[in-house]
Amino acid sequence: MFGVEDFLPEQTADDTDLAWGDWRERDTDAFYLDNRPPHWG
């Protein structure tokens, strides 16, 4: 007999930290480099 665990994942893709916008990187400068103002070129 099959249970729910056999068909459903423990965590869905939209319930991850990345999907919620909470990403972590080792390099703390990456956040600032990715979010530079447009006039910085």
mmCIF entry with sequence, helices, sheets and N, C-alpha, C, O atoms, coordinates in Angstrom:
data_MODEL
# 
_entry.id   MODEL 
# 
_entity.id                         1 
_entity.type                       polymer 
_entity.pdbx_number_of_molecules   1 
# 
_entity_poly.entity_id                      1 
_entity_poly.type                           'polypeptide(L)' 
_entity_poly.nstd_linkage                   no 
_entity_poly.nstd_monomer                   no 
_entity_poly.pdbx_seq_one_letter_code       MFGVEDFLPEQTADDTDLAWGDWRERDTDAFYLDNRPPHWG 
_entity_poly.pdbx_seq_one_letter_code_can   MFGVEDFLPEQTADDTDLAWGDWRERDTDAFYLDNRPPHWG 
_entity_poly.pdbx_strand_id                 A 
# 
loop_
_entity_poly_seq.entity_id 
_entity_poly_seq.num 
_entity_poly_seq.mon_id 
_entity_poly_seq.hetero 
1 1  MET n 
1 2  PHE n 
1 3  GLY n 
1 4  VAL n 
1 5  GLU n 
1 6  ASP n 
1 7  PHE n 
1 8  LEU n 
1 9  PRO n 
1 10 GLU n 
1 11 GLN n 
1 12 THR n 
1 13 ALA n 
1 14 ASP n 
1 15 ASP n 
1 16 THR n 
1 17 ASP n 
1 18 LEU n 
1 19 ALA n 
1 20 TRP n 
1 21 GLY n 
1 22 ASP n 
1 23 TRP n 
1 24 ARG n 
1 25 GLU n 
1 26 ARG n 
1 27 ASP n 
1 28 THR n 
1 29 ASP n 
1 30 ALA n 
1 31 PHE n 
1 32 TYR n 
1 33 LEU n 
1 34 ASP n 
1 35 ASN n 
1 36 ARG n 
1 37 PRO n 
1 38 PRO n 
1 39 HIS n 
1 40 TRP n 
1 41 GLY n 
# 
_struct_asym.id          A 
_struct_asym.entity_id   1 
# 
loop_
_struct_conf.conf_type_id 
_struct_conf.id 
_struct_conf.pdbx_PDB_helix_id 
_struct_conf.beg_label_comp_id 
_struct_conf.beg_label_asym_id 
_struct_conf.beg_label_seq_id 
_struct_conf.pdbx_beg_PDB_ins_code 
_struct_conf.end_label_comp_id 
_struct_conf.end_label_asym_id 
_struct_conf.end_label_seq_id 
_struct_conf.pdbx_end_PDB_ins_code 
_struct_conf.beg_auth_comp_id 
_struct_conf.beg_auth_asym_id 
_struct_conf.beg_auth_seq_id 
_struct_conf.end_auth_comp_id 
_struct_conf.end_auth_asym_id 
_struct_conf.end_auth_seq_id 
_struct_conf.pdbx_PDB_helix_class 
_struct_conf.details 
_struct_conf.pdbx_PDB_helix_length 
HELX_P HELX_P1 AA1 VAL A 4  ? ASP A 6  ? VAL A 4  ASP A 6  5 ? 3 
HELX_P HELX_P2 AA2 ALA A 13 ? ASP A 15 ? ALA A 13 ASP A 15 5 ? 3 
HELX_P HELX_P3 AA3 ASP A 29 ? ASP A 34 ? ASP A 29 ASP A 34 1 ? 6 
HELX_P HELX_P4 AA4 PRO A 38 ? TRP A 40 ? PRO A 38 TRP A 40 5 ? 3 
# 
_struct_conf_type.id          HELX_P 
_struct_conf_type.criteria    ? 
_struct_conf_type.reference   ? 
# 
loop_
_atom_site.group_PDB 
_atom_site.id 
_atom_site.type_symbol 
_atom_site.label_atom_id 
_atom_site.label_alt_id 
_atom_site.label_comp_id 
_atom_site.label_asym_id 
_atom_site.label_entity_id 
_atom_site.label_seq_id 
_atom_site.pdbx_PDB_ins_code 
_atom_site.Cartn_x 
_atom_site.Cartn_y 
_atom_site.Cartn_z 
_atom_site.occupancy 
_atom_site.B_iso_or_equiv 
_atom_site.pdbx_formal_charge 
_atom_site.auth_seq_id 
_atom_site.auth_comp_id 
_atom_site.auth_asym_id 
_atom_site.auth_atom_id 
_atom_site.pdbx_PDB_model_num 
ATOM 1   N N  . MET A 1 1  ? 0.845  -1.187 0.000   1.00 0.00 ? 1  MET A N  1 
ATOM 2   C CA . MET A 1 1  ? 0.000  0.000  0.000   1.00 0.00 ? 1  MET A CA 1 
ATOM 3   C C  . MET A 1 1  ? 0.887  1.246  0.000   1.00 0.00 ? 1  MET A C  1 
ATOM 4   O O  . MET A 1 1  ? 1.934  1.272  0.647   1.00 0.00 ? 1  MET A O  1 
ATOM 5   N N  . PHE A 1 2  ? 0.463  2.261  -0.721  1.00 0.00 ? 2  PHE A N  1 
ATOM 6   C CA . PHE A 1 2  ? 1.226  3.496  -0.823  1.00 0.00 ? 2  PHE A CA 1 
ATOM 7   C C  . PHE A 1 2  ? 0.683  4.528  0.148   1.00 0.00 ? 2  PHE A C  1 
ATOM 8   O O  . PHE A 1 2  ? -0.517 4.581  0.419   1.00 0.00 ? 2  PHE A O  1 
ATOM 9   N N  . GLY A 1 3  ? 1.585  5.344  0.665   1.00 0.00 ? 3  GLY A N  1 
ATOM 10  C CA . GLY A 1 3  ? 1.193  6.442  1.539   1.00 0.00 ? 3  GLY A CA 1 
ATOM 11  C C  . GLY A 1 3  ? 1.411  7.768  0.841   1.00 0.00 ? 3  GLY A C  1 
ATOM 12  O O  . GLY A 1 3  ? 1.936  7.818  -0.272  1.00 0.00 ? 3  GLY A O  1 
ATOM 13  N N  . VAL A 1 4  ? 1.014  8.822  1.488   1.00 0.00 ? 4  VAL A N  1 
ATOM 14  C CA . VAL A 1 4  ? 1.169  10.167 0.919   1.00 0.00 ? 4  VAL A CA 1 
ATOM 15  C C  . VAL A 1 4  ? 2.644  10.472 0.691   1.00 0.00 ? 4  VAL A C  1 
ATOM 16  O O  . VAL A 1 4  ? 2.983  11.166 -0.267  1.00 0.00 ? 4  VAL A O  1 
ATOM 17  N N  . GLU A 1 5  ? 3.520  9.973  1.545   1.00 0.00 ? 5  GLU A N  1 
ATOM 18  C CA . GLU A 1 5  ? 4.953  10.246 1.434   1.00 0.00 ? 5  GLU A CA 1 
ATOM 19  C C  . GLU A 1 5  ? 5.536  9.695  0.138   1.00 0.00 ? 5  GLU A C  1 
ATOM 20  O O  . GLU A 1 5  ? 6.565  10.181 -0.331  1.00 0.00 ? 5  GLU A O  1 
ATOM 21  N N  . ASP A 1 6  ? 4.897  8.697  -0.439  1.00 0.00 ? 6  ASP A N  1 
ATOM 22  C CA . ASP A 1 6  ? 5.398  8.111  -1.670  1.00 0.00 ? 6  ASP A CA 1 
ATOM 23  C C  . ASP A 1 6  ? 5.130  8.989  -2.891  1.00 0.00 ? 6  ASP A C  1 
ATOM 24  O O  . ASP A 1 6  ? 5.777  8.805  -3.922  1.00 0.00 ? 6  ASP A O  1 
ATOM 25  N N  . PHE A 1 7  ? 4.218  9.913  -2.808  1.00 0.00 ? 7  PHE A N  1 
ATOM 26  C CA . PHE A 1 7  ? 3.823  10.732 -3.956  1.00 0.00 ? 7  PHE A CA 1 
ATOM 27  C C  . PHE A 1 7  ? 4.168  12.208 -3.805  1.00 0.00 ? 7  PHE A C  1 
ATOM 28  O O  . PHE A 1 7  ? 4.445  12.876 -4.802  1.00 0.00 ? 7  PHE A O  1 
ATOM 29  N N  . LEU A 1 8  ? 4.157  12.718 -2.614  1.00 0.00 ? 8  LEU A N  1 
ATOM 30  C CA . LEU A 1 8  ? 4.375  14.145 -2.399  1.00 0.00 ? 8  LEU A CA 1 
ATOM 31  C C  . LEU A 1 8  ? 5.770  14.403 -1.828  1.00 0.00 ? 8  LEU A C  1 
ATOM 32  O O  . LEU A 1 8  ? 6.216  13.683 -0.934  1.00 0.00 ? 8  LEU A O  1 
ATOM 33  N N  . PRO A 1 9  ? 6.456  15.420 -2.336  1.00 0.00 ? 9  PRO A N  1 
ATOM 34  C CA . PRO A 1 9  ? 7.764  15.755 -1.774  1.00 0.00 ? 9  PRO A CA 1 
ATOM 35  C C  . PRO A 1 9  ? 7.599  16.365 -0.380  1.00 0.00 ? 9  PRO A C  1 
ATOM 36  O O  . PRO A 1 9  ? 6.537  16.881 -0.031  1.00 0.00 ? 9  PRO A O  1 
ATOM 37  N N  . GLU A 1 10 ? 8.665  16.293 0.396   1.00 0.00 ? 10 GLU A N  1 
ATOM 38  C CA . GLU A 1 10 ? 8.622  16.858 1.734   1.00 0.00 ? 10 GLU A CA 1 
ATOM 39  C C  . GLU A 1 10 ? 8.534  18.387 1.693   1.00 0.00 ? 10 GLU A C  1 
ATOM 40  O O  . GLU A 1 10 ? 7.898  19.003 2.548   1.00 0.00 ? 10 GLU A O  1 
ATOM 41  N N  . GLN A 1 11 ? 9.182  18.992 0.687   1.00 0.00 ? 11 GLN A N  1 
ATOM 42  C CA . GLN A 1 11 ? 9.145  20.447 0.524   1.00 0.00 ? 11 GLN A CA 1 
ATOM 43  C C  . GLN A 1 11 ? 8.973  20.752 -0.959  1.00 0.00 ? 11 GLN A C  1 
ATOM 44  O O  . GLN A 1 11 ? 9.674  20.185 -1.797  1.00 0.00 ? 11 GLN A O  1 
ATOM 45  N N  . THR A 1 12 ? 8.056  21.632 -1.281  1.00 0.00 ? 12 THR A N  1 
ATOM 46  C CA . THR A 1 12 ? 7.837  21.999 -2.674  1.00 0.00 ? 12 THR A CA 1 
ATOM 47  C C  . THR A 1 12 ? 8.811  23.094 -3.086  1.00 0.00 ? 12 THR A C  1 
ATOM 48  O O  . THR A 1 12 ? 9.431  23.737 -2.239  1.00 0.00 ? 12 THR A O  1 
ATOM 49  N N  . ALA A 1 13 ? 8.939  23.301 -4.386  1.00 0.00 ? 13 ALA A N  1 
ATOM 50  C CA . ALA A 1 13 ? 9.894  24.287 -4.906  1.00 0.00 ? 13 ALA A CA 1 
ATOM 51  C C  . ALA A 1 13 ? 9.528  25.712 -4.503  1.00 0.00 ? 13 ALA A C  1 
ATOM 52  O O  . ALA A 1 13 ? 10.412 26.553 -4.336  1.00 0.00 ? 13 ALA A O  1 
ATOM 53  N N  . ASP A 1 14 ? 8.236  25.992 -4.345  1.00 0.00 ? 14 ASP A N  1 
ATOM 54  C CA . ASP A 1 14 ? 7.847  27.356 -3.986  1.00 0.00 ? 14 ASP A CA 1 
ATOM 55  C C  . ASP A 1 14 ? 7.883  27.597 -2.485  1.00 0.00 ? 14 ASP A C  1 
ATOM 56  O O  . ASP A 1 14 ? 7.537  28.687 -2.031  1.00 0.00 ? 14 ASP A O  1 
ATOM 57  N N  . ASP A 1 15 ? 8.293  26.606 -1.709  1.00 0.00 ? 15 ASP A N  1 
ATOM 58  C CA . ASP A 1 15 ? 8.376  26.747 -0.258  1.00 0.00 ? 15 ASP A CA 1 
ATOM 59  C C  . ASP A 1 15 ? 9.830  26.718 0.209   1.00 0.00 ? 15 ASP A C  1 
ATOM 60  O O  . ASP A 1 15 ? 10.121 26.301 1.330   1.00 0.00 ? 15 ASP A O  1 
ATOM 61  N N  . THR A 1 16 ? 10.724 27.154 -0.644  1.00 0.00 ? 16 THR A N  1 
ATOM 62  C CA . THR A 1 16 ? 12.135 27.195 -0.288  1.00 0.00 ? 16 THR A CA 1 
ATOM 63  C C  . THR A 1 16 ? 12.533 28.634 0.048   1.00 0.00 ? 16 THR A C  1 
ATOM 64  O O  . THR A 1 16 ? 11.792 29.576 -0.234  1.00 0.00 ? 16 THR A O  1 
ATOM 65  N N  . ASP A 1 17 ? 13.698 28.785 0.647   1.00 0.00 ? 17 ASP A N  1 
ATOM 66  C CA . ASP A 1 17 ? 14.193 30.121 0.959   1.00 0.00 ? 17 ASP A CA 1 
ATOM 67  C C  . ASP A 1 17 ? 14.399 30.945 -0.310  1.00 0.00 ? 17 ASP A C  1 
ATOM 68  O O  . ASP A 1 17 ? 14.127 32.145 -0.332  1.00 0.00 ? 17 ASP A O  1 
ATOM 69  N N  . LEU A 1 18 ? 14.875 30.299 -1.351  1.00 0.00 ? 18 LEU A N  1 
ATOM 70  C CA . LEU A 1 18 ? 15.103 31.007 -2.602  1.00 0.00 ? 18 LEU A CA 1 
ATOM 71  C C  . LEU A 1 18 ? 13.797 31.504 -3.215  1.00 0.00 ? 18 LEU A C  1 
ATOM 72  O O  . LEU A 1 18 ? 13.747 32.616 -3.743  1.00 0.00 ? 18 LEU A O  1 
ATOM 73  N N  . ALA A 1 19 ? 12.759 30.707 -3.153  1.00 0.00 ? 19 ALA A N  1 
ATOM 74  C CA . ALA A 1 19 ? 11.466 31.112 -3.698  1.00 0.00 ? 19 ALA A CA 1 
ATOM 75  C C  . ALA A 1 19 ? 10.864 32.271 -2.915  1.00 0.00 ? 19 ALA A C  1 
ATOM 76  O O  . ALA A 1 19 ? 10.155 33.101 -3.483  1.00 0.00 ? 19 ALA A O  1 
ATOM 77  N N  . TRP A 1 20 ? 11.135 32.333 -1.636  1.00 0.00 ? 20 TRP A N  1 
ATOM 78  C CA . TRP A 1 20 ? 10.629 33.420 -0.809  1.00 0.00 ? 20 TRP A CA 1 
ATOM 79  C C  . TRP A 1 20 ? 11.518 34.664 -0.889  1.00 0.00 ? 20 TRP A C  1 
ATOM 80  O O  . TRP A 1 20 ? 11.205 35.693 -0.290  1.00 0.00 ? 20 TRP A O  1 
ATOM 81  N N  . GLY A 1 21 ? 12.615 34.567 -1.624  1.00 0.00 ? 21 GLY A N  1 
ATOM 82  C CA . GLY A 1 21 ? 13.504 35.715 -1.783  1.00 0.00 ? 21 GLY A CA 1 
ATOM 83  C C  . GLY A 1 21 ? 14.585 35.790 -0.728  1.00 0.00 ? 21 GLY A C  1 
ATOM 84  O O  . GLY A 1 21 ? 15.301 36.789 -0.654  1.00 0.00 ? 21 GLY A O  1 
ATOM 85  N N  . ASP A 1 22 ? 14.723 34.773 0.082   1.00 0.00 ? 22 ASP A N  1 
ATOM 86  C CA . ASP A 1 22 ? 15.744 34.751 1.130   1.00 0.00 ? 22 ASP A CA 1 
ATOM 87  C C  . ASP A 1 22 ? 16.922 33.921 0.657   1.00 0.00 ? 22 ASP A C  1 
ATOM 88  O O  . ASP A 1 22 ? 17.011 32.734 0.971   1.00 0.00 ? 22 ASP A O  1 
ATOM 89  N N  . TRP A 1 23 ? 17.817 34.526 -0.090  1.00 0.00 ? 23 TRP A N  1 
ATOM 90  C CA . TRP A 1 23 ? 18.985 33.793 -0.544  1.00 0.00 ? 23 TRP A CA 1 
ATOM 91  C C  . TRP A 1 23 ? 20.184 34.266 0.247   1.00 0.00 ? 23 TRP A C  1 
ATOM 92  O O  . TRP A 1 23 ? 20.275 35.432 0.631   1.00 0.00 ? 23 TRP A O  1 
ATOM 93  N N  . ARG A 1 24 ? 21.064 33.384 0.476   1.00 0.00 ? 24 ARG A N  1 
ATOM 94  C CA . ARG A 1 24 ? 22.271 33.691 1.245   1.00 0.00 ? 24 ARG A CA 1 
ATOM 95  C C  . ARG A 1 24 ? 23.486 33.361 0.392   1.00 0.00 ? 24 ARG A C  1 
ATOM 96  O O  . ARG A 1 24 ? 23.542 32.325 -0.270  1.00 0.00 ? 24 ARG A O  1 
ATOM 97  N N  . GLU A 1 25 ? 24.438 34.249 0.423   1.00 0.00 ? 25 GLU A N  1 
ATOM 98  C CA . GLU A 1 25 ? 25.687 34.011 -0.286  1.00 0.00 ? 25 GLU A CA 1 
ATOM 99  C C  . GLU A 1 25 ? 26.828 34.269 0.679   1.00 0.00 ? 25 GLU A C  1 
ATOM 100 O O  . GLU A 1 25 ? 26.712 35.058 1.617   1.00 0.00 ? 25 GLU A O  1 
ATOM 101 N N  . ARG A 1 26 ? 27.910 33.598 0.431   1.00 0.00 ? 26 ARG A N  1 
ATOM 102 C CA . ARG A 1 26 ? 29.084 33.785 1.293   1.00 0.00 ? 26 ARG A CA 1 
ATOM 103 C C  . ARG A 1 26 ? 29.679 35.172 1.118   1.00 0.00 ? 26 ARG A C  1 
ATOM 104 O O  . ARG A 1 26 ? 30.159 35.780 2.075   1.00 0.00 ? 26 ARG A O  1 
ATOM 105 N N  . ASP A 1 27 ? 29.641 35.659 -0.104  1.00 0.00 ? 27 ASP A N  1 
ATOM 106 C CA . ASP A 1 27 ? 30.197 36.971 -0.403  1.00 0.00 ? 27 ASP A CA 1 
ATOM 107 C C  . ASP A 1 27 ? 29.146 38.030 -0.097  1.00 0.00 ? 27 ASP A C  1 
ATOM 108 O O  . ASP A 1 27 ? 28.145 38.131 -0.806  1.00 0.00 ? 27 ASP A O  1 
ATOM 109 N N  . THR A 1 28 ? 29.360 38.811 0.937   1.00 0.00 ? 28 THR A N  1 
ATOM 110 C CA . THR A 1 28 ? 28.360 39.801 1.329   1.00 0.00 ? 28 THR A CA 1 
ATOM 111 C C  . THR A 1 28 ? 28.289 40.959 0.346   1.00 0.00 ? 28 THR A C  1 
ATOM 112 O O  . THR A 1 28 ? 27.294 41.684 0.334   1.00 0.00 ? 28 THR A O  1 
ATOM 113 N N  . ASP A 1 29 ? 29.305 41.154 -0.472  1.00 0.00 ? 29 ASP A N  1 
ATOM 114 C CA . ASP A 1 29 ? 29.299 42.236 -1.457  1.00 0.00 ? 29 ASP A CA 1 
ATOM 115 C C  . ASP A 1 29 ? 28.427 41.915 -2.662  1.00 0.00 ? 29 ASP A C  1 
ATOM 116 O O  . ASP A 1 29 ? 28.049 42.820 -3.407  1.00 0.00 ? 29 ASP A O  1 
ATOM 117 N N  . ALA A 1 30 ? 28.100 40.639 -2.864  1.00 0.00 ? 30 ALA A N  1 
ATOM 118 C CA . ALA A 1 30 ? 27.309 40.246 -4.035  1.00 0.00 ? 30 ALA A CA 1 
ATOM 119 C C  . ALA A 1 30 ? 25.941 40.924 -4.020  1.00 0.00 ? 30 ALA A C  1 
ATOM 120 O O  . ALA A 1 30 ? 25.424 41.288 -5.076  1.00 0.00 ? 30 ALA A O  1 
ATOM 121 N N  . PHE A 1 31 ? 25.358 41.095 -2.854  1.00 0.00 ? 31 PHE A N  1 
ATOM 122 C CA . PHE A 1 31 ? 24.058 41.756 -2.756  1.00 0.00 ? 31 PHE A CA 1 
ATOM 123 C C  . PHE A 1 31 ? 24.153 43.192 -3.267  1.00 0.00 ? 31 PHE A C  1 
ATOM 124 O O  . PHE A 1 31 ? 23.289 43.644 -4.019  1.00 0.00 ? 31 PHE A O  1 
ATOM 125 N N  . TYR A 1 32 ? 25.191 43.902 -2.865  1.00 0.00 ? 32 TYR A N  1 
ATOM 126 C CA . TYR A 1 32 ? 25.333 45.297 -3.266  1.00 0.00 ? 32 TYR A CA 1 
ATOM 127 C C  . TYR A 1 32 ? 25.721 45.427 -4.741  1.00 0.00 ? 32 TYR A C  1 
ATOM 128 O O  . TYR A 1 32 ? 25.300 46.374 -5.405  1.00 0.00 ? 32 TYR A O  1 
ATOM 129 N N  . LEU A 1 33 ? 26.503 44.503 -5.252  1.00 0.00 ? 33 LEU A N  1 
ATOM 130 C CA . LEU A 1 33 ? 26.875 44.546 -6.660  1.00 0.00 ? 33 LEU A CA 1 
ATOM 131 C C  . LEU A 1 33 ? 25.682 44.230 -7.561  1.00 0.00 ? 33 LEU A C  1 
ATOM 132 O O  . LEU A 1 33 ? 25.555 44.798 -8.646  1.00 0.00 ? 33 LEU A O  1 
ATOM 133 N N  . ASP A 1 34 ? 24.814 43.333 -7.118  1.00 0.00 ? 34 ASP A N  1 
ATOM 134 C CA . ASP A 1 34 ? 23.620 42.992 -7.898  1.00 0.00 ? 34 ASP A CA 1 
ATOM 135 C C  . ASP A 1 34 ? 22.581 44.100 -7.867  1.00 0.00 ? 34 ASP A C  1 
ATOM 136 O O  . ASP A 1 34 ? 21.782 44.213 -8.797  1.00 0.00 ? 34 ASP A O  1 
ATOM 137 N N  . ASN A 1 35 ? 22.571 44.906 -6.843  1.00 0.00 ? 35 ASN A N  1 
ATOM 138 C CA . ASN A 1 35 ? 21.542 45.926 -6.677  1.00 0.00 ? 35 ASN A CA 1 
ATOM 139 C C  . ASN A 1 35 ? 22.119 47.340 -6.815  1.00 0.00 ? 35 ASN A C  1 
ATOM 140 O O  . ASN A 1 35 ? 21.734 48.251 -6.083  1.00 0.00 ? 35 ASN A O  1 
ATOM 141 N N  . ARG A 1 36 ? 23.038 47.505 -7.754  1.00 0.00 ? 36 ARG A N  1 
ATOM 142 C CA . ARG A 1 36 ? 23.612 48.825 -7.998  1.00 0.00 ? 36 ARG A CA 1 
ATOM 143 C C  . ARG A 1 36 ? 22.589 49.738 -8.649  1.00 0.00 ? 36 ARG A C  1 
ATOM 144 O O  . ARG A 1 36 ? 21.745 49.270 -9.413  1.00 0.00 ? 36 ARG A O  1 
ATOM 145 N N  . PRO A 1 37 ? 22.647 51.013 -8.367  1.00 0.00 ? 37 PRO A N  1 
ATOM 146 C CA . PRO A 1 37 ? 21.751 51.958 -9.049  1.00 0.00 ? 37 PRO A CA 1 
ATOM 147 C C  . PRO A 1 37 ? 22.050 51.983 -10.549 1.00 0.00 ? 37 PRO A C  1 
ATOM 148 O O  . PRO A 1 37 ? 23.182 51.727 -10.958 1.00 0.00 ? 37 PRO A O  1 
ATOM 149 N N  . PRO A 1 38 ? 21.044 52.289 -11.367 1.00 0.00 ? 38 PRO A N  1 
ATOM 150 C CA . PRO A 1 38 ? 21.223 52.285 -12.829 1.00 0.00 ? 38 PRO A CA 1 
ATOM 151 C C  . PRO A 1 38 ? 22.290 53.258 -13.314 1.00 0.00 ? 38 PRO A C  1 
ATOM 152 O O  . PRO A 1 38 ? 22.947 53.008 -14.325 1.00 0.00 ? 38 PRO A O  1 
ATOM 153 N N  . HIS A 1 39 ? 22.465 54.361 -12.600 1.00 0.00 ? 39 HIS A N  1 
ATOM 154 C CA . HIS A 1 39 ? 23.432 55.350 -13.065 1.00 0.00 ? 39 HIS A CA 1 
ATOM 155 C C  . HIS A 1 39 ? 24.881 54.923 -12.823 1.00 0.00 ? 39 HIS A C  1 
ATOM 156 O O  . HIS A 1 39 ? 25.803 55.636 -13.218 1.00 0.00 ? 39 HIS A O  1 
ATOM 157 N N  . TRP A 1 40 ? 25.093 53.789 -12.190 1.00 0.00 ? 40 TRP A N  1 
ATOM 158 C CA . TRP A 1 40 ? 26.444 53.278 -11.971 1.00 0.00 ? 40 TRP A CA 1 
ATOM 159 C C  . TRP A 1 40 ? 26.964 52.528 -13.186 1.00 0.00 ? 40 TRP A C  1 
ATOM 160 O O  . TRP A 1 40 ? 28.136 52.152 -13.214 1.00 0.00 ? 40 TRP A O  1 
ATOM 161 N N  . GLY A 1 41 ? 26.129 52.302 -14.184 1.00 0.00 ? 41 GLY A N  1 
ATOM 162 C CA . GLY A 1 41 ? 26.549 51.699 -15.438 1.00 0.00 ? 41 GLY A CA 1 
ATOM 163 C C  . GLY A 1 41 ? 26.699 50.259 -15.435 1.00 0.00 ? 41 GLY A C  1 
ATOM 164 O O  . GLY A 1 41 ? 27.052 49.673 -16.458 1.00 0.00 ? 41 GLY A O  1 
# 
